[in-house]
Amino acid sequence: MKTKTVYLGLGSNIEQPYLQIKNAIRALNDLPGTTVIDDSGYYKSRPMGPQDQPDYVNAVVELATDMSASDLLQQCQSIERQQGRIKKRHWGERSIDLDILLYADQQISRDDLQVPHPGICLRDFVYMPLLKLAPDIEIPGKGRLTICVESAKTDNADFACVYAGKIE
């Protein structure tokens, strides 16, 4: 199978969020036929959901993988389980969250997977780290990310996303 470039969003706000993200990146790099090419560094943001939870730490990674989107999704869910993710409430606190943002130039619309990720142009904790990694990136079906973000500005929520350092 041909290697594809994939971008994943990572987020955590409990159980040592910085370490959770670092461990998830290590686990992604250990997947068969997959290499982590680069990461955005850490970003901090306010929670998107209920406000009675800690702030989030987020990152985006670029992968090269020969896995199908379905297989990668299953592997991401397995990493989440291994790192103790338990869903208690919608948009609630979590030890780790792995989202496929972009899978090559594909558009996928299934019950279990939407690619490009629906929040890619709307959530600063997604588009800011993605733009750091790939400033000229094109979003399938939407065009250049910078233009997509700008045209969605009126709908964008401000989660006060700020760069929080390198992932070492």
Helices and strands as residue ranges (DSSP letters): E 4-12, H 17-29, E 34-39, E 42-45, E 56-65, H 69-82, E 97-103, E 108-109, E 114-115, H 124-133, E 138-139, E 143-144, H 145-151, E 162-165
